[in-house]
């Protein structure tokens, strides 16, 4: 590297400014620009999950509940959990740290991102923390109140996808096919806790 640098320095002294073009080196890679999603006042300030993100939020909640229940059952050797055990696990699921969840913009639409959510853009800026953990926790507790811990655990025990179907895609779910874009929330959850 030093001989090349010395040669460029000598060439620039002898040849003047024309030598600079010869000694520039390889062209720089094009710069990528990614901006953070622009959040509306509702998305920034409301204590409730914005309507457009409720379906994603439901999937995240179902995923976290399933993970916590699988972990607890694994400790018990895949046995059915007692009522007190699954109640404790479900309570812990809703009060867990939701800090890894946030919002990113995909194809011009804001989407919730984090563990258990499928569609995530690797080259994007996500806004995590802030109001998102509290909103997810409130929604989770709302599902516990609406469906009850026993029904949620029973759906989990019936197999993969059943809990997600119950919470998210059922008649009352925020992802129900009859709702606008599959993302409108049930009116009963509008005033969560």
C-alpha positions, -999 to 999 in steps of 0.1 A, spaced: 0 0 0 29 24 8 45 20 -26 12 28 -43 6 58 -21 42 71 -27 38 66 -64 5 86 -64 21 114 -44 51 116 -68 27 115 -98 6 142 -84 36 164 -78 50 159 -113 18 157 -134 -4 182 -114 -41 177 -108 -46 152 -137 -29 124 -116 -55 125 -89 -80 107 -112 -55 79 -117 -49 74 -80 -84 74 -66 -88 37 -61 -119 16 -65 -153 34 -67 -172 35 -35 -202 13 -30 -236 31 -35 -249 43 -2 -282 28 11 -306 51 28 -333 37 52 -355 60 72 -375 53 104 -412 50 100 -431 82 104 -456 76 133 -489 94 135 -500 111 167 -522 80 175 -492 56 169 -469 78 191 -492 88 219 -523 66 223 -522 40 252 -540 16 229 -527 -5 200 -535 13 167 -562 -5 147 -539 -12 117 -514 -31 140 -538 -51 161 -537 -82 139 -498 -82 140 -501 -76 178 -524 -105 182 -500 -129 164 -471 -116 186 -492 -122 218 -503 -157 207 -467 -166 199 -454 -154 233 -482 -173 252 -474 -205 232 -437 -201 239 -442 -196 276 -466 -226 279 -443 -249 259 -414 -239 281 -434 -246 313 -447 -280 299 -411 -289 289 -400 -284 325 -428 -308 336 -420 -334 309 -448 -324 285 -475 -331 311 -506 -311 313 -502 -282 335 -523 -278 366 -547 -248 367 -525 -229 391 -494 -236 369 -510 -224 336 -526 -194 354 -492 -184 366 -476 -189 332 -503 -169 314 -500 -141 339 -463 -140 334 -468 -141 296 -488 -109 296 -464 -91 320 -432 -102 303 -409 -77 287 -422 -68 252 -392 -46 245 -381 -65 214 -413 -55 196 -416 -24 175 -428 -9 143 -412 -9 109 -424 2 75 -429 -24 48 -441 -16 13 -454 18 26 -474 2 54 -465 1 91 -461 -34 105 -454 -46 140 -421 -66 141 -405 -89 166 -404 -126 176 -432 -147 162 -440 -122 134 -432 -136 100 -428 -107 76 -398 -85 86 -375 -65 64 -338 -70 72 -329 -36 58 -352 -13 77 -353 9 107 -376 -2 135 -390 19 163 -389 -3 194 -397 3 230 -417 34 237 -455 27 239 -453 -8 221 -445 -30 252 -473 -15 272 -498 -18 244 -490 -54 239 -492 -62 276 -527 -45 277 -539 -64 247 -527 -97 262 -545 -90 295 -576 -81 275 -575 -115 258 -572 -132 292 -602 -113 304 -622 -119 273 -615 -156 268 -603 -167 302 -572 -186 311 -588 -220 309 -601 -215 274 -567 -201 263 -548 -231 278 -573 -255 262 -567 -240 228 -530 -243 233 -534 -280 242 -554 -287 210 -523 -281 189 -503 -257 168 -523 -227 154 -554 -233 175 -546 -205 200 -538 -181 172 -570 -190 155 -590 -184 187 -575 -151 195 -567 -136 161 -588 -151 134 -620 -161 152 -652 -141 148 -640 -115 174 -604 -116 163 -586 -86 149 -575 -106 119 -610 -120 111 -615 -122 73 -648 -103 73 -631 -72 87 -616 -45 65 -582 -57 53 -583 -84 80 -569 -59 105 -598 -41 121 -602 -48 159 -633 -60 175 -652 -31 191 -652 -48 225 -614 -44 226 -615 -7 218 -614 3 254 -589 -23 266 -584 -24 304 
